[in-house]
Amino acid sequence: MEYVRLVEIAKVFGIDKSNVRKYLLSKGFVFLKKRFEETRNQMNLCLSKEDFEKAKKMRVADEFKLNY
C-alpha cells in the first residue's frame, strides 16, 4: 500500500502542514504514523493514497485550488 506524507499533502494543498492536519481531521480523516526513508526513518503522519485522492476531491469541492 502506498502512503502520502503530510508534508506532500501540504504542498499540493498550498497551505501549512498544521492547517492541512486540522482541515483533514475536521473532515473525518485519520492519519497513520509511518516511517519513511526520505526522513531518515523518523515517524511521519500520512494518509493512504486512496484517502489522499478523496481529500483532494473534497478540497476542490470546497472551492479551493490545488498546486501540482
mmCIF file of the N, C-alpha and C atoms, coordinates in Angstrom:
data_MODEL
# 
_entry.id   MODEL 
# 
loop_
_atom_site.group_PDB 
_atom_site.id 
_atom_site.type_symbol 
_atom_site.label_atom_id 
_atom_site.label_alt_id 
_atom_site.label_comp_id 
_atom_site.label_asym_id 
_atom_site.label_entity_id 
_atom_site.label_seq_id 
_atom_site.pdbx_PDB_ins_code 
_atom_site.Cartn_x 
_atom_site.Cartn_y 
_atom_site.Cartn_z 
_atom_site.occupancy 
_atom_site.B_iso_or_equiv 
_atom_site.pdbx_formal_charge 
_atom_site.auth_seq_id 
_atom_site.auth_comp_id 
_atom_site.auth_asym_id 
_atom_site.auth_atom_id 
_atom_site.pdbx_PDB_model_num 
ATOM 1   N N  . MET A 1 1  ? 0.843   -1.180 0.000  1.00 0.00 ? 1  MET A N  1 
ATOM 2   C CA . MET A 1 1  ? 0.000   0.000  0.000  1.00 0.00 ? 1  MET A CA 1 
ATOM 3   C C  . MET A 1 1  ? 0.887   1.242  0.000  1.00 0.00 ? 1  MET A C  1 
ATOM 4   N N  . GLU A 1 2  ? 0.475   2.222  -0.760 1.00 0.00 ? 2  GLU A N  1 
ATOM 5   C CA . GLU A 1 2  ? 1.236   3.468  -0.844 1.00 0.00 ? 2  GLU A CA 1 
ATOM 6   C C  . GLU A 1 2  ? 0.659   4.500  0.111  1.00 0.00 ? 2  GLU A C  1 
ATOM 7   N N  . TYR A 1 3  ? 1.555   5.350  0.620  1.00 0.00 ? 3  TYR A N  1 
ATOM 8   C CA . TYR A 1 3  ? 1.161   6.392  1.558  1.00 0.00 ? 3  TYR A CA 1 
ATOM 9   C C  . TYR A 1 3  ? 1.685   7.737  1.085  1.00 0.00 ? 3  TYR A C  1 
ATOM 10  N N  . VAL A 1 4  ? 0.977   8.796  1.480  1.00 0.00 ? 4  VAL A N  1 
ATOM 11  C CA . VAL A 1 4  ? 1.379   10.160 1.145  1.00 0.00 ? 4  VAL A CA 1 
ATOM 12  C C  . VAL A 1 4  ? 1.615   10.900 2.451  1.00 0.00 ? 4  VAL A C  1 
ATOM 13  N N  . ARG A 1 5  ? 2.814   11.462 2.600  1.00 0.00 ? 5  ARG A N  1 
ATOM 14  C CA . ARG A 1 5  ? 3.171   12.167 3.829  1.00 0.00 ? 5  ARG A CA 1 
ATOM 15  C C  . ARG A 1 5  ? 2.436   13.500 3.942  1.00 0.00 ? 5  ARG A C  1 
ATOM 16  N N  . LEU A 1 6  ? 2.246   13.944 5.162  1.00 0.00 ? 6  LEU A N  1 
ATOM 17  C CA . LEU A 1 6  ? 1.562   15.202 5.441  1.00 0.00 ? 6  LEU A CA 1 
ATOM 18  C C  . LEU A 1 6  ? 2.249   16.369 4.738  1.00 0.00 ? 6  LEU A C  1 
ATOM 19  N N  . VAL A 1 7  ? 3.555   16.366 4.686  1.00 0.00 ? 7  VAL A N  1 
ATOM 20  C CA . VAL A 1 7  ? 4.317   17.432 4.030  1.00 0.00 ? 7  VAL A CA 1 
ATOM 21  C C  . VAL A 1 7  ? 3.965   17.501 2.547  1.00 0.00 ? 7  VAL A C  1 
ATOM 22  N N  . GLU A 1 8  ? 3.837   16.352 1.915  1.00 0.00 ? 8  GLU A N  1 
ATOM 23  C CA . GLU A 1 8  ? 3.497   16.311 0.492  1.00 0.00 ? 8  GLU A CA 1 
ATOM 24  C C  . GLU A 1 8  ? 2.062   16.782 0.262  1.00 0.00 ? 8  GLU A C  1 
ATOM 25  N N  . ILE A 1 9  ? 1.170   16.429 1.172  1.00 0.00 ? 9  ILE A N  1 
ATOM 26  C CA . ILE A 1 9  ? -0.221  16.879 1.068  1.00 0.00 ? 9  ILE A CA 1 
ATOM 27  C C  . ILE A 1 9  ? -0.273  18.406 1.188  1.00 0.00 ? 9  ILE A C  1 
ATOM 28  N N  . ALA A 1 10 ? 0.510   18.953 2.113  1.00 0.00 ? 10 ALA A N  1 
ATOM 29  C CA . ALA A 1 10 ? 0.538   20.405 2.307  1.00 0.00 ? 10 ALA A CA 1 
ATOM 30  C C  . ALA A 1 10 ? 1.019   21.120 1.049  1.00 0.00 ? 10 ALA A C  1 
ATOM 31  N N  . LYS A 1 11 ? 1.995   20.548 0.363  1.00 0.00 ? 11 LYS A N  1 
ATOM 32  C CA . LYS A 1 11 ? 2.471   21.164 -0.884 1.00 0.00 ? 11 LYS A CA 1 
ATOM 33  C C  . LYS A 1 11 ? 1.383   21.180 -1.945 1.00 0.00 ? 11 LYS A C  1 
ATOM 34  N N  . VAL A 1 12 ? 0.636   20.097 -2.051 1.00 0.00 ? 12 VAL A N  1 
ATOM 35  C CA . VAL A 1 12 ? -0.446  20.026 -3.040 1.00 0.00 ? 12 VAL A CA 1 
ATOM 36  C C  . VAL A 1 12 ? -1.568  20.998 -2.685 1.00 0.00 ? 12 VAL A C  1 
ATOM 37  N N  . PHE A 1 13 ? -1.914  21.076 -1.412 1.00 0.00 ? 13 PHE A N  1 
ATOM 38  C CA . PHE A 1 13 ? -2.990  21.958 -0.978 1.00 0.00 ? 13 PHE A CA 1 
ATOM 39  C C  . PHE A 1 13 ? -2.552  23.422 -0.949 1.00 0.00 ? 13 PHE A C  1 
ATOM 40  N N  . GLY A 1 14 ? -1.253  23.667 -0.856 1.00 0.00 ? 14 GLY A N  1 
ATOM 41  C CA . GLY A 1 14 ? -0.754  25.034 -0.846 1.00 0.00 ? 14 GLY A CA 1 
ATOM 42  C C  . GLY A 1 14 ? -0.921  25.748 0.476  1.00 0.00 ? 14 GLY A C  1 
ATOM 43  N N  . ILE A 1 15 ? -0.997  24.977 1.569  1.00 0.00 ? 15 ILE A N  1 
ATOM 44  C CA . ILE A 1 15 ? -1.098  25.575 2.897  1.00 0.00 ? 15 ILE A CA 1 
ATOM 45  C C  . ILE A 1 15 ? -0.140  24.864 3.851  1.00 0.00 ? 15 ILE A C  1 
ATOM 46  N N  . ASP A 1 16 ? 0.031   25.440 5.032  1.00 0.00 ? 16 ASP A N  1 
ATOM 47  C CA . ASP A 1 16 ? 0.935   24.896 6.026  1.00 0.00 ? 16 ASP A CA 1 
ATOM 48  C C  . ASP A 1 16 ? 0.465   23.515 6.495  1.00 0.00 ? 16 ASP A C  1 
ATOM 49  N N  . LYS A 1 17 ? 1.422   22.657 6.859  1.00 0.00 ? 17 LYS A N  1 
ATOM 50  C CA . LYS A 1 17 ? 1.054   21.285 7.231  1.00 0.00 ? 17 LYS A CA 1 
ATOM 51  C C  . LYS A 1 17 ? 0.188   21.214 8.489  1.00 0.00 ? 17 LYS A C  1 
ATOM 52  N N  . SER A 1 18 ? 0.336   22.151 9.420  1.00 0.00 ? 18 SER A N  1 
ATOM 53  C CA . SER A 1 18 ? -0.519  22.120 10.611 1.00 0.00 ? 18 SER A CA 1 
ATOM 54  C C  . SER A 1 18 ? -1.967  22.436 10.234 1.00 0.00 ? 18 SER A C  1 
ATOM 55  N N  . ASN A 1 19 ? -2.151  23.337 9.269  1.00 0.00 ? 19 ASN A N  1 
ATOM 56  C CA . ASN A 1 19 ? -3.506  23.650 8.810  1.00 0.00 ? 19 ASN A CA 1 
ATOM 57  C C  . ASN A 1 19 ? -4.104  22.506 7.998  1.00 0.00 ? 19 ASN A C  1 
ATOM 58  N N  . VAL A 1 20 ? -3.267  21.815 7.237  1.00 0.00 ? 20 VAL A N  1 
ATOM 59  C CA . VAL A 1 20 ? -3.736  20.638 6.500  1.00 0.00 ? 20 VAL A CA 1 
ATOM 60  C C  . VAL A 1 20 ? -4.215  19.586 7.483  1.00 0.00 ? 20 VAL A C  1 
ATOM 61  N N  . ARG A 1 21 ? -3.461  19.368 8.526  1.00 0.00 ? 21 ARG A N  1 
ATOM 62  C CA . ARG A 1 21 ? -3.822  18.372 9.536  1.00 0.00 ? 21 ARG A CA 1 
ATOM 63  C C  . ARG A 1 21 ? -5.168  18.707 10.157 1.00 0.00 ? 21 ARG A C  1 
ATOM 64  N N  . LYS A 1 22 ? -5.349  19.960 10.572 1.00 0.00 ? 22 LYS A N  1 
ATOM 65  C CA . LYS A 1 22 ? -6.617  20.372 11.188 1.00 0.00 ? 22 LYS A CA 1 
ATOM 66  C C  . LYS A 1 22 ? -7.774  20.259 10.201 1.00 0.00 ? 22 LYS A C  1 
ATOM 67  N N  . TYR A 1 23 ? -7.540  20.657 8.954  1.00 0.00 ? 23 TYR A N  1 
ATOM 68  C CA . TYR A 1 23 ? -8.579  20.598 7.931  1.00 0.00 ? 23 TYR A CA 1 
ATOM 69  C C  . TYR A 1 23 ? -9.022  19.161 7.705  1.00 0.00 ? 23 TYR A C  1 
ATOM 70  N N  . LEU A 1 24 ? -8.070  18.252 7.542  1.00 0.00 ? 24 LEU A N  1 
ATOM 71  C CA . LEU A 1 24 ? -8.407  16.862 7.261  1.00 0.00 ? 24 LEU A CA 1 
ATOM 72  C C  . LEU A 1 24 ? -9.023  16.161 8.477  1.00 0.00 ? 24 LEU A C  1 
ATOM 73  N N  . LEU A 1 25 ? -8.575  16.500 9.669  1.00 0.00 ? 25 LEU A N  1 
ATOM 74  C CA . LEU A 1 25 ? -9.194  15.930 10.868 1.00 0.00 ? 25 LEU A CA 1 
ATOM 75  C C  . LEU A 1 25 ? -10.652 16.375 10.981 1.00 0.00 ? 25 LEU A C  1 
ATOM 76  N N  . SER A 1 26 ? -10.923 17.626 10.627 1.00 0.00 ? 26 SER A N  1 
ATOM 77  C CA . SER A 1 26 ? -12.304 18.117 10.683 1.00 0.00 ? 26 SER A CA 1 
ATOM 78  C C  . SER A 1 26 ? -13.192 17.442 9.642  1.00 0.00 ? 26 SER A C  1 
ATOM 79  N N  . LYS A 1 27 ? -12.582 16.910 8.579  1.00 0.00 ? 27 LYS A N  1 
ATOM 80  C CA . LYS A 1 27 ? -13.322 16.201 7.531  1.00 0.00 ? 27 LYS A CA 1 
ATOM 81  C C  . LYS A 1 27 ? -13.446 14.708 7.837  1.00 0.00 ? 27 LYS A C  1 
ATOM 82  N N  . GLY A 1 28 ? -12.895 14.269 8.963  1.00 0.00 ? 28 GLY A N  1 
ATOM 83  C CA . GLY A 1 28 ? -13.058 12.884 9.386  1.00 0.00 ? 28 GLY A CA 1 
ATOM 84  C C  . GLY A 1 28 ? -11.949 11.929 8.989  1.00 0.00 ? 28 GLY A C  1 
ATOM 85  N N  . PHE A 1 29 ? -10.854 12.437 8.465  1.00 0.00 ? 29 PHE A N  1 
ATOM 86  C CA . PHE A 1 29 ? -9.739  11.570 8.096  1.00 0.00 ? 29 PHE A CA 1 
ATOM 87  C C  . PHE A 1 29 ? -8.921  11.193 9.328  1.00 0.00 ? 29 PHE A C  1 
ATOM 88  N N  . VAL A 1 30 ? -8.352  10.011 9.304  1.00 0.00 ? 30 VAL A N  1 
ATOM 89  C CA . VAL A 1 30 ? -7.498  9.535  10.387 1.00 0.00 ? 30 VAL A CA 1 
ATOM 90  C C  . VAL A 1 30 ? -6.101  9.335  9.820  1.00 0.00 ? 30 VAL A C  1 
ATOM 91  N N  . PHE A 1 31 ? -5.123  9.975  10.446 1.00 0.00 ? 31 PHE A N  1 
ATOM 92  C CA . PHE A 1 31 ? -3.742  9.860  9.977  1.00 0.00 ? 31 PHE A CA 1 
ATOM 93  C C  . PHE A 1 31 ? -3.087  8.600  10.518 1.00 0.00 ? 31 PHE A C  1 
ATOM 94  N N  . LEU A 1 32 ? -2.203  8.051  9.730  1.00 0.00 ? 32 LEU A N  1 
ATOM 95  C CA . LEU A 1 32 ? -1.377  6.920  10.134 1.00 0.00 ? 32 LEU A CA 1 
ATOM 96  C C  . LEU A 1 32 ? 0.014   7.439  10.442 1.00 0.00 ? 32 LEU A C  1 
ATOM 97  N N  . LYS A 1 33 ? 0.737   6.736  11.285 1.00 0.00 ? 33 LYS A N  1 
ATOM 98  C CA . LYS A 1 33 ? 2.128   7.086  11.575 1.00 0.00 ? 33 LYS A CA 1 
ATOM 99  C C  . LYS A 1 33 ? 3.018   6.037  10.923 1.00 0.00 ? 33 LYS A C  1 
ATOM 100 N N  . LYS A 1 34 ? 3.850   6.480  9.995  1.00 0.00 ? 34 LYS A N  1 
ATOM 101 C CA . LYS A 1 34 ? 4.731   5.575  9.264  1.00 0.00 ? 34 LYS A CA 1 
ATOM 102 C C  . LYS A 1 34 ? 6.133   6.150  9.230  1.00 0.00 ? 34 LYS A C  1 
ATOM 103 N N  . ARG A 1 35 ? 7.089   5.275  9.023  1.00 0.00 ? 35 ARG A N  1 
ATOM 104 C CA . ARG A 1 35 ? 8.481   5.692  8.865  1.00 0.00 ? 35 ARG A CA 1 
ATOM 105 C C  . ARG A 1 35 ? 8.830   5.671  7.376  1.00 0.00 ? 35 ARG A C  1 
ATOM 106 N N  . PHE A 1 36 ? 9.553   6.703  6.940  1.00 0.00 ? 36 PHE A N  1 
ATOM 107 C CA . PHE A 1 36 ? 9.953   6.825  5.545  1.00 0.00 ? 36 PHE A CA 1 
ATOM 108 C C  . PHE A 1 36 ? 11.460  7.023  5.457  1.00 0.00 ? 36 PHE A C  1 
ATOM 109 N N  . GLU A 1 37 ? 12.055  6.439  4.438  1.00 0.00 ? 37 GLU A N  1 
ATOM 110 C CA . GLU A 1 37 ? 13.496  6.584  4.237  1.00 0.00 ? 37 GLU A CA 1 
ATOM 111 C C  . GLU A 1 37 ? 13.870  8.031  3.935  1.00 0.00 ? 37 GLU A C  1 
ATOM 112 N N  . GLU A 1 38 ? 12.958  8.772  3.263  1.00 0.00 ? 38 GLU A N  1 
ATOM 113 C CA . GLU A 1 38 ? 13.234  10.167 2.914  1.00 0.00 ? 38 GLU A CA 1 
ATOM 114 C C  . GLU A 1 38 ? 13.481  11.031 4.144  1.00 0.00 ? 38 GLU A C  1 
ATOM 115 N N  . THR A 1 39 ? 12.901  10.622 5.282  1.00 0.00 ? 39 THR A N  1 
ATOM 116 C CA . THR A 1 39 ? 13.053  11.392 6.521  1.00 0.00 ? 39 THR A CA 1 
ATOM 117 C C  . THR A 1 39 ? 13.947  10.660 7.520  1.00 0.00 ? 39 THR A C  1 
ATOM 118 N N  . ARG A 1 40 ? 14.809  9.814  6.998  1.00 0.00 ? 40 ARG A N  1 
ATOM 119 C CA . ARG A 1 40 ? 15.756  9.035  7.814  1.00 0.00 ? 40 ARG A CA 1 
ATOM 120 C C  . ARG A 1 40 ? 15.029  8.229  8.890  1.00 0.00 ? 40 ARG A C  1 
ATOM 121 N N  . ASN A 1 41 ? 13.919  7.597  8.483  1.00 0.00 ? 41 ASN A N  1 
ATOM 122 C CA . ASN A 1 41 ? 13.127  6.704  9.321  1.00 0.00 ? 41 ASN A CA 1 
ATOM 123 C C  . ASN A 1 41 ? 12.483  7.370  10.537 1.00 0.00 ? 41 ASN A C  1 
ATOM 124 N N  . GLN A 1 42 ? 12.278  8.683  10.460 1.00 0.00 ? 42 GLN A N  1 
ATOM 125 C CA . GLN A 1 42 ? 11.521  9.352  11.512 1.00 0.00 ? 42 GLN A CA 1 
ATOM 126 C C  . GLN A 1 42 ? 10.036  9.120  11.256 1.00 0.00 ? 42 GLN A C  1 
ATOM 127 N N  . MET A 1 43 ? 9.255   9.147  12.326 1.00 0.00 ? 43 MET A N  1 
ATOM 128 C CA . MET A 1 43 ? 7.813   8.958  12.207 1.00 0.00 ? 43 MET A CA 1 
ATOM 129 C C  . MET A 1 43 ? 7.188   10.156 11.491 1.00 0.00 ? 43 MET A C  1 
ATOM 130 N N  . ASN A 1 44 ? 6.261   9.862  10.582 1.00 0.00 ? 44 ASN A N  1 
ATOM 131 C CA . ASN A 1 44 ? 5.557   10.893 9.829  1.00 0.00 ? 44 ASN A CA 1 
ATOM 132 C C  . ASN A 1 44 ? 4.074   10.591 9.826  1.00 0.00 ? 44 ASN A C  1 
ATOM 133 N N  . LEU A 1 45 ? 3.274   11.639 9.868  1.00 0.00 ? 45 LEU A N  1 
ATOM 134 C CA . LEU A 1 45 ? 1.844   11.463 9.663  1.00 0.00 ? 45 LEU A CA 1 
ATOM 135 C C  . LEU A 1 45 ? 1.598   11.318 8.175  1.00 0.00 ? 45 LEU A C  1 
ATOM 136 N N  . CYS A 1 46 ? 0.701   10.405 7.817  1.00 0.00 ? 46 CYS A N  1 
ATOM 137 C CA . CYS A 1 46 ? 0.435   10.178 6.400  1.00 0.00 ? 46 CYS A CA 1 
ATOM 138 C C  . CYS A 1 46 ? -0.982  9.669  6.208  1.00 0.00 ? 46 CYS A C  1 
ATOM 139 N N  . LEU A 1 47 ? -1.410  9.707  4.959  1.00 0.00 ? 47 LEU A N  1 
ATOM 140 C CA . LEU A 1 47 ? -2.680  9.139  4.536  1.00 0.00 ? 47 LEU A CA 1 
ATOM 141 C C  . LEU A 1 47 ? -2.397  8.085  3.488  1.00 0.00 ? 47 LEU A C  1 
ATOM 142 N N  . SER A 1 48 ? -3.297  7.141  3.347  1.00 0.00 ? 48 SER A N  1 
ATOM 143 C CA . SER A 1 48 ? -3.162  6.193  2.246  1.00 0.00 ? 48 SER A CA 1 
ATOM 144 C C  . SER A 1 48 ? -3.404  6.949  0.941  1.00 0.00 ? 48 SER A C  1 
ATOM 145 N N  . LYS A 1 49 ? -2.923  6.395  -0.144 1.00 0.00 ? 49 LYS A N  1 
ATOM 146 C CA . LYS A 1 49 ? -3.086  7.034  -1.449 1.00 0.00 ? 49 LYS A CA 1 
ATOM 147 C C  . LYS A 1 49 ? -4.570  7.240  -1.776 1.00 0.00 ? 49 LYS A C  1 
ATOM 148 N N  . GLU A 1 50 ? -5.409  6.259  -1.409 1.00 0.00 ? 50 GLU A N  1 
ATOM 149 C CA . GLU A 1 50 ? -6.845  6.365  -1.670 1.00 0.00 ? 50 GLU A CA 1 
ATOM 150 C C  . GLU A 1 50 ? -7.471  7.509  -0.876 1.00 0.00 ? 50 GLU A C  1 
ATOM 151 N N  . ASP A 1 51 ? -7.090  7.636  0.402  1.00 0.00 ? 51 ASP A N  1 
ATOM 152 C CA . ASP A 1 51 ? -7.610  8.727  1.223  1.00 0.00 ? 51 ASP A CA 1 
ATOM 153 C C  . ASP A 1 51 ? -7.132  10.080 0.704  1.00 0.00 ? 51 ASP A C  1 
ATOM 154 N N  . PHE A 1 52 ? -5.898  10.115 0.211  1.00 0.00 ? 52 PHE A N  1 
ATOM 155 C CA . PHE A 1 52 ? -5.369  11.358 -0.350 1.00 0.00 ? 52 PHE A CA 1 
ATOM 156 C C  . PHE A 1 52 ? -6.187  11.794 -1.560 1.00 0.00 ? 52 PHE A C  1 
ATOM 157 N N  . GLU A 1 53 ? -6.563  10.852 -2.407 1.00 0.00 ? 53 GLU A N  1 
ATOM 158 C CA . GLU A 1 53 ? -7.380  11.180 -3.582 1.00 0.00 ? 53 GLU A CA 1 
ATOM 159 C C  . GLU A 1 53 ? -8.753  11.701 -3.136 1.00 0.00 ? 53 GLU A C  1 
ATOM 160 N N  . LYS A 1 54 ? -9.334  11.102 -2.109 1.00 0.00 ? 54 LYS A N  1 
ATOM 161 C CA . LYS A 1 54 ? -10.612 11.569 -1.568 1.00 0.00 ? 54 LYS A CA 1 
ATOM 162 C C  . LYS A 1 54 ? -10.466 12.986 -0.999 1.00 0.00 ? 54 LYS A C  1 
ATOM 163 N N  . ALA A 1 55 ? -9.362  13.226 -0.300 1.00 0.00 ? 55 ALA A N  1 
ATOM 164 C CA . ALA A 1 55 ? -9.114  14.539 0.302  1.00 0.00 ? 55 ALA A CA 1 
ATOM 165 C C  . ALA A 1 55 ? -8.976  15.609 -0.775 1.00 0.00 ? 55 ALA A C  1 
ATOM 166 N N  . LYS A 1 56 ? -8.292  15.276 -1.867 1.00 0.00 ? 56 LYS A N  1 
ATOM 167 C CA . LYS A 1 56 ? -8.152  16.242 -2.958 1.00 0.00 ? 56 LYS A CA 1 
ATOM 168 C C  . LYS A 1 56 ? -9.514  16.591 -3.548 1.00 0.00 ? 56 LYS A C  1 
ATOM 169 N N  . LYS A 1 57 ? -10.375 15.580 -3.726 1.00 0.00 ? 57 LYS A N  1 
ATOM 170 C CA . LYS A 1 57 ? -11.712 15.834 -4.265 1.00 0.00 ? 57 LYS A CA 1 
ATOM 171 C C  . LYS A 1 57 ? -12.530 16.704 -3.319 1.00 0.00 ? 57 LYS A C  1 
ATOM 172 N N  . MET A 1 58 ? -12.401 16.468 -2.018 1.00 0.00 ? 58 MET A N  1 
ATOM 173 C CA . MET A 1 58 ? -13.114 17.283 -1.030 1.00 0.00 ? 58 MET A CA 1 
ATOM 174 C C  . MET A 1 58 ? -12.618 18.724 -1.057 1.00 0.00 ? 58 MET A C  1 
ATOM 175 N N  . ARG A 1 59 ? -11.320 18.874 -1.187 1.00 0.00 ? 59 ARG A N  1 
ATOM 176 C CA . ARG A 1 59 ? -10.717 20.210 -1.211 1.00 0.00 ? 59 ARG A CA 1 
ATOM 177 C C  . ARG A 1 59 ? -11.218 20.999 -2.418 1.00 0.00 ? 59 ARG A C  1 
ATOM 178 N N  . VAL A 1 60 ? -11.279 20.349 -3.572 1.00 0.00 ? 60 VAL A N  1 
ATOM 179 C CA . VAL A 1 60 ? -11.790 21.004 -4.778 1.00 0.00 ? 60 VAL A CA 1 
ATOM 180 C C  . VAL A 1 60 ? -13.280 21.294 -4.634 1.00 0.00 ? 60 VAL A C  1 
ATOM 181 N N  . ALA A 1 61 ? -14.014 20.379 -4.016 1.00 0.00 ? 61 ALA A N  1 
ATOM 182 C CA . ALA A 1 61 ? -15.448 20.583 -3.798 1.00 0.00 ? 61 ALA A CA 1 
ATOM 183 C C  . ALA A 1 61 ? -15.702 21.781 -2.876 1.00 0.00 ? 61 ALA A C  1 
ATOM 184 N N  . ASP A 1 62 ? -14.746 22.059 -1.979 1.00 0.00 ? 62 ASP A N  1 
ATOM 185 C CA . ASP A 1 62 ? -14.844 23.234 -1.097 1.00 0.00 ? 62 ASP A CA 1 
ATOM 186 C C  . ASP A 1 62 ? -14.358 24.496 -1.792 1.00 0.00 ? 62 ASP A C  1 
ATOM 187 N N  . GLU A 1 63 ? -14.141 24.407 -3.116 1.00 0.00 ? 63 GLU A N  1 
ATOM 188 C CA . GLU A 1 63 ? -13.758 25.534 -3.984 1.00 0.00 ? 63 GLU A CA 1 
ATOM 189 C C  . GLU A 1 63 ? -12.369 26.089 -3.686 1.00 0.00 ? 63 GLU A C  1 
ATOM 190 N N  . PHE A 1 64 ? -11.422 25.213 -3.358 1.00 0.00 ? 64 PHE A N  1 
ATOM 191 C CA . PHE A 1 64 ? -10.035 25.604 -3.223 1.00 0.00 ? 64 PHE A CA 1 
ATOM 192 C C  . PHE A 1 64 ? -9.266  25.058 -4.414 1.00 0.00 ? 64 PHE A C  1 
ATOM 193 N N  . LYS A 1 65 ? -8.186  25.724 -4.771 1.00 0.00 ? 65 LYS A N  1 
ATOM 194 C CA . LYS A 1 65 ? -7.341  25.269 -5.870 1.00 0.00 ? 65 LYS A CA 1 
ATOM 195 C C  . LYS A 1 65 ? -6.214  24.403 -5.307 1.00 0.00 ? 65 LYS A C  1 
ATOM 196 N N  . LEU A 1 66 ? -5.743  23.466 -6.126 1.00 0.00 ? 66 LEU A N  1 
ATOM 197 C CA . LEU A 1 66 ? -4.639  22.598 -5.742 1.00 0.00 ? 66 LEU A CA 1 
ATOM 198 C C  . LEU A 1 66 ? -3.385  23.003 -6.503 1.00 0.00 ? 66 LEU A C  1 
ATOM 199 N N  . ASN A 1 67 ? -2.236  22.837 -5.867 1.00 0.00 ? 67 ASN A N  1 
ATOM 200 C CA . ASN A 1 67 ? -0.936  23.058 -6.523 1.00 0.00 ? 67 ASN A CA 1 
ATOM 201 C C  . ASN A 1 67 ? -0.385  21.713 -6.955 1.00 0.00 ? 67 ASN A C  1 
ATOM 202 N N  . TYR A 1 68 ? -0.017  21.603 -8.213 1.00 0.00 ? 68 TYR A N  1 
ATOM 203 C CA . TYR A 1 68 ? 0.568   20.337 -8.678 1.00 0.00 ? 68 TYR A CA 1 
ATOM 204 C C  . TYR A 1 68 ? 1.998   20.503 -9.033 1.00 0.00 ? 68 TYR A C  1 
# 
